[in-house]
């Protein structure tokens, strides 16, 4: 945050933030008590969002115009090494973390307003909301530039889609262009785009396929939603990876007993392994840590990442620097 005073106070489970701008204060209150944490709540409850009325648009716009993205290449390199990327390990993929909102307008819905207020203002004040989103865009451009400059093979961008709250026309007009832009920039930098596709997705599957991101992560199946794994696989098409499908906790003994696994989850795991949907090489059955006897990881995604790593090593041996910069210079 550049040149704007920030005040932060916390106590009794409440966290209050005030950012002072030339046209008014931006305030937010979060609640996270010990009881909530003991009950397994991992994200704080938002009691006061930054935007409550049109009067908050200008202060929030000024806040975003004063945000500065500071790349931390060394911190990411350490994370990449720990996960197993540079050393040739295969424990996982060190994904570069982008914003939860796939576009500025999506972020307004996701994090900056009460959902009911967003729907009302989106209908009544579309021009004002579009102008605010445009002033937030340079911050998004800086986030993307920092992600592209890292050594990440996969970039996370955008999360939490649902065909009711991010209804198809809204997704197509306000979210998909942002994802497509990130996809094109990521591919030009020899990276893959991953987005968090949880929620009820039946009405969005045709747009997911049209969007052509590389990985749909954390897909939610029946009974959480109305879609089966086969419907997700067919909806995504042959060139997109389904990442998730079976909750990771069912493969962890401390979370799921053997009896519960055999009765509730085991049949689904066995069906996924024995009778996978078409092009099963691109289906990742386990959403997180893989335990002995659990389904194999996504071979299609693994293969694409291995190809990128070999290509980068070859580029490094040729004496040219890596990264998305088109004006590359020799490193020696």
Residue frames as qw, qx, qy, qz and C-alpha x, y, z in Angstrom:
[[0.000, 0.889, 0.458, 0.000, 0.00, 0.00, 0.00],
 [0.468, 0.174, 0.025, 0.866, 1.61, 3.26, -1.14],
 [0.048, 0.177, -0.048, 0.982, 0.97, 6.61, 0.57],
 [0.559, -0.488, -0.318, -0.590, -2.31, 5.72, 2.30],
 [0.186, -0.386, 0.704, -0.567, -2.47, 5.46, 6.10],
 [0.682, -0.166, -0.669, -0.246, -3.72, 2.14, 7.43],
 [0.364, -0.416, 0.563, -0.614, -5.08, 1.42, 10.88],
 [0.678, -0.055, -0.712, -0.177, -5.59, -2.10, 12.21],
 [0.376, -0.383, 0.569, -0.623, -7.09, -3.20, 15.51],
 [0.671, -0.086, -0.698, -0.235, -8.04, -6.61, 16.82],
 [0.137, -0.209, 0.738, -0.627, -9.46, -8.11, 19.98],
 [0.557, 0.141, 0.631, -0.522, -12.06, -10.63, 21.16],
 [0.557, 0.266, 0.765, 0.186, -12.07, -12.30, 17.76],
 [0.391, 0.873, 0.277, -0.088, -12.65, -9.11, 15.76],
 [0.559, -0.138, 0.314, 0.755, -10.24, -7.65, 13.18],
 [0.232, 0.903, 0.303, -0.198, -10.89, -4.07, 12.06],
 [0.544, -0.009, 0.318, 0.777, -9.05, -2.40, 9.17],
 [0.189, 0.913, 0.254, -0.257, -9.37, 1.26, 8.15],
 [0.562, 0.082, 0.331, 0.753, -7.61, 2.71, 5.10],
 [0.052, 0.798, 0.240, -0.550, -7.83, 6.49, 4.74],
 [0.486, 0.351, 0.479, 0.641, -8.12, 7.95, 1.24],
 [0.080, -0.005, 0.039, 0.996, -8.60, 11.51, 0.00],
 [0.432, -0.227, -0.363, -0.794, -12.34, 10.91, -0.49],
 [0.781, -0.374, 0.058, -0.498, -13.18, 8.81, 2.54],
 [0.336, -0.444, 0.815, -0.160, -12.26, 5.78, 4.60],
 [0.729, 0.100, -0.607, -0.299, -12.36, 2.18, 3.43],
 [0.421, -0.408, 0.650, -0.484, -13.34, -0.02, 6.37],
 [0.734, 0.046, -0.635, -0.237, -13.65, -3.77, 6.86],
 [0.496, -0.454, 0.582, -0.458, -14.39, -5.97, 9.87],
 [0.649, 0.129, -0.738, -0.133, -13.64, -9.69, 10.13],
 [0.665, -0.476, 0.362, -0.447, -14.63, -12.08, 12.91],
 [0.748, 0.204, -0.630, 0.045, -12.68, -15.22, 13.81],
 [0.569, -0.633, 0.331, -0.407, -13.09, -16.47, 17.39],
 [0.104, -0.403, 0.903, -0.110, -11.37, -19.32, 19.16],
 [0.642, 0.179, 0.648, -0.369, -14.63, -21.24, 19.19],
 [0.696, 0.631, -0.077, -0.335, -14.92, -20.87, 15.41],
 [0.290, 0.630, -0.719, -0.054, -11.36, -22.13, 14.93],
 [0.337, -0.218, 0.876, -0.268, -11.95, -25.06, 17.32],
 [0.701, 0.356, 0.495, -0.370, -15.03, -26.01, 15.29],
 [0.649, 0.136, 0.606, 0.439, -12.98, -26.20, 12.09],
 [0.331, 0.920, 0.202, -0.058, -13.78, -22.80, 10.58],
 [0.717, -0.070, 0.203, 0.664, -10.74, -21.84, 8.47],
 [0.227, 0.419, 0.253, 0.842, -11.85, -18.52, 6.97],
 [0.015, -0.259, -0.469, 0.844, -13.00, -15.50, 8.98],
 [0.153, 0.712, 0.683, 0.055, -16.57, -14.25, 8.71],
 [0.200, 0.229, 0.137, 0.943, -16.91, -10.85, 7.06],
 [0.074, -0.648, -0.642, 0.403, -19.08, -8.61, 9.22],
 [0.169, 0.870, 0.077, -0.457, -18.40, -5.39, 7.28],
 [0.729, 0.343, 0.372, 0.461, -17.45, -5.34, 3.60],
 [0.336, -0.218, 0.115, 0.909, -15.48, -2.45, 2.04],
 [0.164, -0.123, -0.405, -0.891, -18.35, -1.47, -0.27],
 [0.119, 0.413, 0.805, -0.409, -21.77, -0.85, 1.22],
 [0.334, 0.814, 0.370, -0.296, -23.05, 1.91, -1.08],
 [0.601, 0.697, 0.136, 0.367, -22.15, 3.98, -4.13],
 [0.165, -0.958, 0.203, -0.116, -20.34, 6.41, -1.82],
 [0.717, -0.495, 0.455, 0.184, -17.69, 3.73, -1.26],
 [0.836, 0.476, 0.183, 0.202, -16.80, 3.32, -4.94],
 [0.320, 0.874, -0.227, 0.287, -14.36, 6.25, -5.15],
 [0.419, -0.724, 0.527, -0.152, -12.42, 5.42, -1.95],
 [0.875, -0.066, 0.474, 0.071, -12.10, 1.77, -3.02],
 [0.712, 0.663, 0.062, 0.224, -10.95, 2.84, -6.49],
 [0.058, 0.888, -0.384, 0.245, -8.28, 5.05, -4.93],
 [0.711, -0.479, 0.509, -0.067, -7.20, 2.19, -2.67],
 [0.895, 0.219, 0.342, 0.185, -6.59, -0.08, -5.67],
 [0.494, 0.819, -0.075, 0.283, -4.71, 2.69, -7.44],
 [0.168, -0.821, 0.482, -0.257, -2.34, 2.85, -4.47],
 [0.918, -0.229, 0.325, -0.006, -1.67, -0.90, -4.30],
 [0.282, 0.726, -0.608, -0.154, 1.75, -2.05, -5.42],
 [0.999, -0.004, -0.023, -0.036, 2.62, -5.65, -6.31],
 [0.133, -0.772, 0.621, 0.008, 6.07, -6.65, -5.05],
 [0.888, 0.218, -0.393, -0.092, 7.36, -9.84, -6.76],
 [0.515, -0.628, 0.566, -0.140, 9.16, -12.23, -4.43],
 [0.743, 0.425, -0.488, -0.169, 11.00, -14.53, -6.80],
 [0.193, 0.394, -0.836, 0.330, 13.22, -15.99, -4.08],
 [0.514, -0.075, 0.605, -0.604, 10.26, -16.90, -1.86],
 [0.858, 0.294, -0.016, -0.420, 8.56, -18.67, -4.74],
 [0.554, 0.499, -0.666, 0.020, 11.80, -20.47, -5.69],
 [0.121, -0.293, 0.834, -0.451, 12.05, -21.83, -2.13],
 [0.710, 0.132, 0.401, -0.564, 8.43, -23.01, -2.30],
 [0.767, 0.472, -0.324, -0.290, 9.08, -24.59, -5.70],
 [0.316, 0.458, -0.809, 0.190, 12.11, -26.42, -4.33],
 [0.361, -0.172, 0.739, -0.542, 10.25, -27.64, -1.24],
 [0.803, 0.241, 0.194, -0.509, 7.39, -29.06, -3.28],
 [0.753, -0.092, 0.613, 0.220, 9.85, -30.92, -5.47],
 [0.599, 0.781, 0.107, -0.140, 9.94, -28.98, -8.70],
 [0.236, 0.848, -0.471, -0.061, 13.56, -28.01, -9.20],
 [0.347, -0.488, 0.799, -0.051, 15.03, -31.14, -7.64],
 [0.385, 0.163, -0.809, -0.414, 13.14, -33.38, -10.01],
 [0.196, 0.104, 0.867, -0.447, 10.74, -34.58, -7.33],
 [0.271, -0.268, -0.687, -0.618, 7.13, -35.46, -8.04],
 [0.076, -0.331, -0.770, 0.540, 5.33, -34.66, -4.79],
 [0.189, 0.787, 0.531, -0.251, 3.24, -31.98, -6.45],
 [0.392, 0.579, 0.267, 0.663, 3.09, -28.80, -8.48],
 [0.284, -0.421, -0.293, 0.810, 4.16, -25.49, -6.94],
 [0.185, 0.728, 0.550, 0.365, 1.29, -23.36, -8.23],
 [0.177, 0.075, -0.110, 0.975, 1.72, -19.58, -8.29],
 [0.027, -0.602, -0.740, 0.298, -1.21, -18.07, -6.41],
 [0.038, 0.302, 0.287, 0.908, -3.26, -15.37, -8.15],
 [0.340, -0.091, 0.278, -0.894, -6.49, -13.62, -7.10],
 [0.307, 0.268, 0.879, -0.248, -9.71, -15.37, -6.10],
 [0.478, 0.711, 0.264, -0.443, -11.66, -13.06, -8.37],
 [0.703, 0.203, 0.495, 0.468, -10.89, -13.98, -11.97],
 [0.252, 0.561, 0.256, 0.746, -11.57, -10.37, -13.01],
 [0.022, 0.111, -0.356, 0.927, -12.10, -7.10, -11.14],
 [0.587, -0.227, -0.176, -0.757, -15.87, -7.42, -11.50],
 [0.792, -0.176, -0.583, -0.034, -15.72, -10.96, -10.14],
 [0.416, 0.029, -0.573, 0.705, -13.65, -9.69, -7.21],
 [0.297, -0.247, 0.113, -0.915, -16.35, -7.12, -6.39],
 [0.799, -0.225, -0.312, -0.462, -18.82, -9.98, -6.09],
 [0.798, -0.013, -0.564, 0.210, -16.43, -12.35, -4.35],
 [0.600, -0.170, -0.448, 0.640, -14.75, -10.18, -1.70],
 [0.167, 0.099, -0.108, 0.975, -15.78, -6.53, -1.66],
 [0.449, -0.167, -0.059, -0.876, -19.57, -6.48, -1.33],
 [0.525, 0.102, 0.735, -0.417, -22.44, -8.33, 0.28],
 [0.236, 0.127, 0.850, 0.453, -23.79, -10.58, -2.47],
 [0.163, 0.734, 0.654, -0.079, -27.30, -9.12, -2.34],
 [0.020, -0.841, 0.013, 0.541, -25.91, -5.59, -2.66],
 [0.234, -0.314, 0.668, 0.632, -23.78, -6.64, -5.61],
 [0.242, 0.407, 0.830, 0.295, -26.78, -8.02, -7.51],
 [0.082, 0.859, 0.443, -0.241, -28.79, -4.86, -6.85],
 [0.097, -0.782, 0.229, 0.571, -26.01, -2.48, -7.86],
 [0.330, -0.114, 0.763, 0.544, -25.06, -4.59, -10.88],
 [0.219, 0.603, 0.736, 0.217, -28.62, -4.11, -12.17],
 [0.023, -0.930, -0.335, 0.149, -29.15, -0.50, -11.09],
 [0.098, -0.921, 0.269, 0.264, -25.65, 0.97, -11.50],
 [0.923, 0.173, 0.216, 0.267, -23.87, -0.99, -14.25],
 [0.468, 0.776, -0.105, 0.409, -21.88, 1.98, -15.56],
 [0.310, -0.827, 0.369, -0.291, -20.54, 2.93, -12.14],
 [0.862, -0.315, 0.397, 0.025, -19.53, -0.66, -11.43],
 [0.832, 0.442, 0.125, 0.312, -17.85, -1.00, -14.83],
 [0.206, 0.866, -0.236, 0.388, -15.85, 2.19, -14.22],
 [0.574, -0.678, 0.422, -0.180, -14.77, 0.93, -10.80],
 [0.939, -0.010, 0.313, 0.144, -13.68, -2.41, -12.26],
 [0.642, 0.680, -0.031, 0.353, -11.65, -0.57, -14.93],
 [0.068, -0.857, 0.370, -0.352, -9.75, 1.34, -12.24],
 [0.772, -0.443, 0.447, -0.095, -8.95, -1.94, -10.49],
 [0.916, 0.398, 0.004, 0.043, -7.57, -3.51, -13.69],
 [0.348, 0.758, -0.486, 0.261, -3.99, -2.12, -13.44],
 [0.494, -0.510, 0.634, -0.308, -3.60, -3.94, -10.12],
 [0.924, 0.129, 0.338, -0.123, -4.66, -7.17, -11.87],
 [0.686, 0.683, -0.220, 0.119, -2.17, -6.50, -14.65],
 [0.012, -0.727, 0.618, -0.299, 0.61, -6.19, -12.06],
 [0.750, -0.257, 0.550, -0.261, -0.45, -9.41, -10.35],
 [0.917, 0.372, 0.140, -0.025, -0.32, -11.25, -13.65],
 [0.446, 0.778, -0.397, 0.198, 3.06, -9.79, -14.58],
 [0.322, -0.611, 0.661, -0.291, 4.51, -10.97, -11.25],
 [0.864, -0.022, 0.469, -0.185, 3.11, -14.48, -11.76],
 [0.816, 0.575, -0.021, 0.046, 4.45, -14.69, -15.31],
 [0.219, 0.806, -0.499, 0.231, 7.89, -13.56, -14.18],
 [0.628, -0.467, 0.584, -0.216, 8.13, -16.45, -11.71],
 [0.103, 0.332, -0.909, -0.231, 9.37, -19.96, -12.47],
 [0.599, 0.132, 0.627, -0.481, 5.90, -21.41, -11.90],
 [0.068, 0.035, 0.875, 0.479, 4.67, -23.98, -14.36],
 [0.164, -0.597, -0.749, -0.236, 1.03, -23.44, -13.32],
 [0.041, -0.149, 0.197, -0.968, -0.76, -20.21, -12.35],
 [0.051, -0.545, -0.806, 0.223, -3.86, -20.19, -10.14],
 [0.065, -0.006, -0.100, -0.993, -6.37, -17.54, -11.20],
 [0.544, -0.157, -0.204, -0.799, -10.00, -17.19, -10.11],
 [0.099, -0.044, -0.957, 0.269, -12.25, -19.30, -7.90],
 [0.199, 0.361, 0.725, -0.552, -15.77, -20.22, -6.84],
 [0.301, 0.058, -0.464, -0.831, -18.06, -20.36, -9.85],
 [0.270, 0.308, 0.856, -0.314, -21.72, -21.34, -9.61],
 [0.086, 0.328, 0.652, 0.678, -24.39, -21.20, -12.28],
 [0.201, -0.818, -0.540, -0.011, -26.68, -19.28, -9.88],
 [0.343, -0.823, -0.063, 0.448, -24.33, -16.70, -8.31],
 [0.102, -0.511, 0.504, 0.689, -22.07, -16.38, -11.37],
 [0.704, 0.462, 0.470, -0.264, -24.87, -17.08, -13.82],
 [0.731, 0.214, 0.464, 0.453, -23.91, -17.96, -17.42],
 [0.349, 0.846, 0.175, 0.362, -24.34, -14.51, -19.06],
 [0.323, -0.921, 0.216, -0.020, -22.39, -12.88, -16.20],
 [0.763, -0.335, 0.448, 0.323, -19.66, -15.51, -16.43],
 [0.679, 0.433, 0.396, 0.442, -19.39, -15.09, -20.19],
 [0.210, 0.892, 0.123, 0.380, -19.32, -11.28, -20.12],
 [0.269, -0.896, 0.223, -0.275, -17.49, -10.50, -16.87],
 [0.716, -0.513, 0.472, 0.044, -15.35, -13.50, -15.95],
 [0.887, 0.240, 0.327, 0.221, -14.44, -15.41, -19.10],
 [0.468, 0.833, -0.110, 0.273, -12.58, -12.53, -20.82],
 [0.299, -0.816, 0.466, -0.165, -10.30, -12.25, -17.78],
 [0.819, -0.225, 0.525, 0.050, -9.58, -15.98, -17.76],
 [0.794, 0.534, 0.202, 0.208, -8.95, -15.99, -21.51],
 [0.191, 0.917, -0.276, 0.214, -6.51, -13.10, -21.19],
 [0.497, -0.640, 0.578, -0.094, -4.59, -14.89, -18.43],
 [0.897, 0.102, 0.425, 0.070, -4.65, -18.14, -20.41],
 [0.664, 0.714, 0.013, 0.221, -3.16, -16.48, -23.50],
 [0.009, -0.873, 0.427, -0.237, -0.46, -14.70, -21.50],
 [0.706, -0.439, 0.548, -0.091, 0.33, -17.87, -19.54],
 [0.899, 0.281, 0.309, 0.134, 0.63, -20.00, -22.68],
 [0.466, 0.836, -0.165, 0.237, 2.88, -17.39, -24.28],
 [0.170, -0.751, 0.574, -0.277, 5.12, -17.73, -21.21],
 [0.557, 0.181, -0.811, -0.006, 5.02, -21.55, -21.42],
 [0.159, -0.069, 0.747, -0.642, 2.78, -21.87, -18.35],
 [0.239, -0.394, -0.848, -0.263, -0.58, -23.49, -17.62],
 [0.323, -0.324, 0.116, -0.882, -3.71, -21.84, -16.20],
 [0.294, -0.285, -0.895, 0.177, -5.52, -23.45, -13.25],
 [0.326, -0.333, 0.041, -0.884, -8.84, -22.13, -11.92],
 [0.117, 0.013, 0.865, -0.488, -10.90, -23.26, -8.93],
 [0.436, -0.114, -0.522, -0.724, -14.11, -24.71, -10.39],
 [0.022, -0.226, -0.899, 0.375, -16.06, -25.69, -7.31],
 [0.384, 0.288, 0.214, -0.851, -19.77, -24.98, -6.98],
 [0.646, 0.429, 0.612, -0.157, -22.75, -26.04, -9.07],
 [0.124, -0.476, 0.509, 0.706, -21.30, -26.01, -12.57],
 [0.524, 0.367, 0.758, 0.126, -23.89, -27.71, -14.76],
 [0.354, 0.880, 0.305, -0.086, -25.00, -24.48, -16.41],
 [0.051, -0.895, 0.344, 0.279, -21.38, -23.32, -16.81],
 [0.753, -0.149, 0.573, 0.287, -19.81, -26.43, -18.35],
 [0.637, 0.634, 0.321, 0.298, -20.24, -25.21, -21.97],
 [0.081, 0.975, -0.138, 0.157, -18.53, -21.92, -21.03],
 [0.627, -0.598, 0.467, 0.174, -15.73, -23.72, -19.19],
 [0.774, 0.157, 0.501, 0.354, -14.97, -25.64, -22.36],
 [0.410, 0.844, 0.194, 0.285, -15.20, -22.49, -24.46],
 [0.260, -0.940, 0.220, 0.008, -12.86, -20.69, -22.05],
 [0.858, 0.365, -0.280, 0.227, -10.17, -23.39, -22.56],
 [0.304, -0.772, 0.512, -0.222, -8.30, -23.03, -19.29],
 [0.441, 0.394, -0.806, 0.002, -5.89, -25.91, -18.69],
 [0.309, -0.098, -0.884, 0.336, -6.97, -27.20, -15.27],
 [0.521, -0.543, -0.178, -0.634, -10.35, -27.10, -13.51],
 [0.304, 0.180, -0.790, 0.500, -9.41, -27.64, -9.87],
 [0.157, 0.094, 0.709, -0.681, -11.58, -28.78, -6.94],
 [0.460, -0.150, -0.539, -0.690, -14.54, -29.96, -8.98],
 [0.391, -0.060, 0.676, -0.622, -17.51, -30.91, -6.79],
 [0.301, -0.055, -0.855, -0.418, -19.55, -33.99, -7.71],
 [0.708, -0.417, -0.315, -0.476, -22.78, -35.54, -6.57],
 [0.092, -0.741, -0.663, -0.047, -24.18, -35.26, -3.94],
 [0.261, -0.484, -0.137, 0.824, -22.57, -31.84, -3.40],
 [0.288, 0.405, -0.246, -0.832, -23.73, -30.77, -6.87],
 [0.817, 0.320, 0.267, -0.398, -25.80, -32.33, -9.64],
 [0.575, 0.654, -0.460, -0.175, -22.85, -33.32, -11.88],
 [0.961, -0.181, 0.172, 0.122, -21.10, -36.67, -12.08],
 [0.440, -0.550, 0.492, 0.512, -17.41, -37.15, -12.82],
 [0.505, 0.272, 0.684, 0.451, -18.28, -38.40, -16.30],
 [0.205, 0.893, 0.389, 0.096, -20.35, -35.26, -16.97],
 [0.243, -0.882, 0.210, 0.345, -17.45, -33.07, -15.86],
 [0.533, -0.261, 0.630, 0.501, -15.01, -35.05, -17.99],
 [0.420, 0.502, 0.643, 0.397, -17.19, -34.83, -21.08],
 [0.037, 0.961, 0.267, -0.060, -18.06, -31.18, -20.36],
 [0.345, -0.769, 0.307, 0.443, -14.43, -30.15, -20.05],
 [0.707, 0.671, -0.195, -0.110, -13.42, -31.87, -23.26],
 [0.952, 0.058, -0.115, 0.277, -10.17, -33.72, -24.05],
 [0.518, 0.507, -0.214, 0.655, -7.73, -30.84, -23.55],
 [0.276, -0.663, 0.253, -0.649, -8.65, -29.73, -20.02],
 [0.381, 0.080, -0.852, 0.351, -7.64, -31.46, -16.80],
 [0.638, -0.609, -0.244, -0.404, -10.22, -32.35, -14.15],
 [0.329, 0.302, -0.668, 0.595, -8.41, -31.89, -10.83],
 [0.413, -0.207, 0.467, -0.754, -10.27, -33.17, -7.79],
 [0.659, -0.053, -0.574, -0.484, -13.45, -35.27, -8.00],
 [0.761, -0.353, -0.534, 0.104, -12.71, -37.31, -4.87],
 [0.314, -0.903, 0.131, -0.263, -12.30, -35.34, -1.60],
 [0.421, 0.532, -0.653, 0.336, -8.75, -35.63, -0.33],
 [0.410, -0.453, 0.561, -0.558, -9.89, -36.28, 3.24],
 [0.947, -0.026, 0.054, -0.314, -11.29, -39.70, 2.32],
 [0.822, 0.361, -0.374, 0.234, -7.72, -40.85, 1.65],
 [0.096, 0.529, -0.567, 0.624, -6.42, -39.69, 5.05],
 [0.519, -0.241, -0.811, 0.121, -6.89, -42.22, 7.85],
 [0.165, -0.203, -0.542, 0.798, -7.18, -39.58, 10.57],
 [0.325, 0.129, -0.032, -0.936, -10.16, -38.00, 8.77],
 [0.783, 0.093, -0.251, -0.561, -12.04, -41.00, 7.37],
 [0.618, -0.302, 0.705, -0.175, -12.30, -44.40, 9.03],
 [0.028, -0.163, 0.907, 0.388, -11.84, -47.56, 7.00],
 [0.238, 0.448, 0.845, -0.168, -15.49, -48.45, 7.58],
 [0.281, 0.768, 0.206, -0.537, -16.71, -45.09, 6.28],
 [0.069, 0.543, -0.599, -0.585, -14.32, -45.31, 3.35],
 [0.127, 0.031, 0.963, 0.236, -15.51, -48.77, 2.34],
 [0.219, 0.566, 0.764, -0.217, -19.19, -47.93, 2.69],
 [0.208, 0.862, 0.251, -0.387, -19.34, -44.42, 1.28],
 [0.155, 0.850, -0.334, -0.376, -16.26, -43.59, -0.76],
 [0.469, -0.317, 0.779, 0.269, -14.48, -46.78, -1.68],
 [0.611, 0.462, 0.637, 0.091, -16.90, -47.73, -4.48],
 [0.329, 0.933, 0.050, -0.140, -16.49, -44.31, -6.11],
 [0.187, -0.747, 0.580, 0.268, -12.70, -44.56, -5.96],
 [0.553, -0.065, 0.805, 0.204, -12.73, -48.08, -7.41],
 [0.566, 0.682, 0.462, -0.005, -15.07, -47.07, -10.22],
 [0.164, 0.945, -0.191, -0.208, -12.83, -44.12, -11.07],
 [0.287, -0.584, 0.719, 0.244, -9.79, -46.41, -11.23],
 [0.508, 0.069, 0.846, 0.146, -11.33, -49.39, -13.04],
 [0.360, 0.620, 0.636, 0.287, -13.74, -47.65, -15.36],
 [0.172, -0.482, -0.035, 0.859, -12.42, -44.12, -15.93],
 [0.480, 0.766, 0.256, -0.342, -14.22, -41.78, -18.31],
 [0.744, 0.572, 0.120, 0.325, -12.88, -41.18, -21.83],
 [0.391, 0.688, -0.257, 0.555, -9.37, -39.76, -21.99],
 [0.721, -0.666, -0.189, 0.018, -8.81, -40.78, -18.38],
 [0.704, 0.082, -0.157, 0.688, -5.17, -39.80, -18.66],
 [0.088, 0.433, -0.050, 0.896, -6.32, -36.27, -17.89],
 [0.609, -0.640, -0.273, -0.381, -8.38, -37.08, -14.79],
 [0.191, 0.357, -0.685, 0.605, -6.83, -36.40, -11.42],
 [0.600, -0.452, -0.631, -0.194, -8.68, -38.46, -8.85],
 [0.586, -0.501, -0.423, 0.476, -7.03, -37.13, -5.72],
 [0.072, 0.945, 0.153, 0.280, -7.34, -33.45, -4.84],
 [0.238, -0.887, 0.365, -0.151, -4.44, -33.24, -2.43],
 [0.186, -0.572, 0.798, -0.022, -1.87, -35.58, -0.89],
 [0.816, 0.171, -0.463, -0.303, -1.65, -39.02, -2.41],
 [0.572, -0.471, 0.620, -0.257, -1.44, -41.96, 0.00],
 [0.060, -0.232, 0.946, 0.217, -0.38, -45.55, -0.76],
 [0.204, 0.342, 0.917, 0.013, -3.07, -47.27, -2.74],
 [0.281, 0.703, 0.297, -0.581, -4.80, -44.06, -3.74],
 [0.696, 0.647, 0.295, 0.100, -5.45, -43.25, -7.42],
 [0.619, 0.010, 0.193, 0.761, -2.55, -42.10, -9.54],
 [0.002, 0.645, 0.077, -0.761, -2.12, -38.44, -10.21],
 [0.599, 0.733, 0.166, -0.277, -3.13, -36.83, -13.46],
 [0.724, -0.081, 0.447, 0.519, -0.75, -38.26, -16.03],
 [0.425, 0.727, 0.340, 0.418, -1.78, -35.73, -18.65],
 [0.165, -0.978, 0.050, -0.114, -0.98, -32.77, -16.41],
 [0.698, -0.539, 0.360, 0.305, 2.24, -34.42, -15.21],
 [0.716, 0.251, 0.425, 0.494, 3.33, -35.00, -18.79],
 [0.255, 0.877, 0.192, 0.361, 2.69, -31.40, -19.80],
 [0.376, -0.907, 0.190, 0.012, 4.68, -30.10, -16.83],
 [0.774, -0.285, 0.411, 0.388, 7.58, -32.49, -17.54],
 [0.598, 0.554, 0.332, 0.475, 7.71, -31.25, -21.13],
 [0.003, 0.966, 0.024, 0.258, 7.88, -27.64, -19.90],
 [0.603, -0.723, 0.297, 0.163, 10.65, -28.48, -17.44],
 [0.772, 0.025, 0.419, 0.477, 12.73, -30.16, -20.15],
 [0.399, 0.769, 0.256, 0.428, 12.17, -27.22, -22.45],
 [0.235, -0.961, 0.097, -0.106, 13.30, -24.77, -19.76],
 [0.728, -0.479, 0.371, 0.320, 16.41, -26.80, -19.02],
 [0.686, 0.343, 0.394, 0.507, 17.22, -26.80, -22.72],
 [0.147, 0.924, 0.125, 0.329, 16.72, -23.04, -22.87],
 [0.498, -0.837, 0.212, 0.080, 19.00, -22.63, -19.86],
 [0.778, -0.186, 0.410, 0.438, 21.76, -24.71, -21.46],
 [0.548, 0.615, 0.324, 0.465, 21.54, -22.58, -24.59],
 [0.418, -0.087, -0.141, 0.893, 22.57, -19.55, -22.55],
 [0.163, -0.450, -0.280, -0.833, 19.35, -17.59, -22.77],
 [0.187, -0.044, 0.608, -0.770, 17.37, -16.36, -19.78],
 [0.088, -0.408, -0.900, -0.126, 13.96, -17.82, -19.00],
 [0.079, 0.484, 0.459, -0.741, 10.65, -16.04, -18.53],
 [0.424, 0.696, 0.579, -0.021, 7.91, -14.32, -20.51],
 [0.026, -0.787, 0.150, 0.598, 10.04, -11.35, -21.59],
 [0.794, 0.563, 0.221, 0.062, 10.03, -11.34, -25.42],
 [0.333, 0.866, -0.322, 0.188, 13.24, -9.27, -25.46],
 [0.903, -0.395, 0.063, 0.156, 15.41, -11.97, -23.97],
 [0.186, 0.860, -0.470, 0.077, 19.13, -11.31, -23.50],
 [0.770, 0.181, -0.573, 0.213, 21.98, -13.80, -23.16],
 [0.690, -0.721, -0.046, -0.047, 22.86, -14.68, -19.57],
 [0.750, -0.364, 0.197, 0.516, 26.60, -14.75, -20.30]]
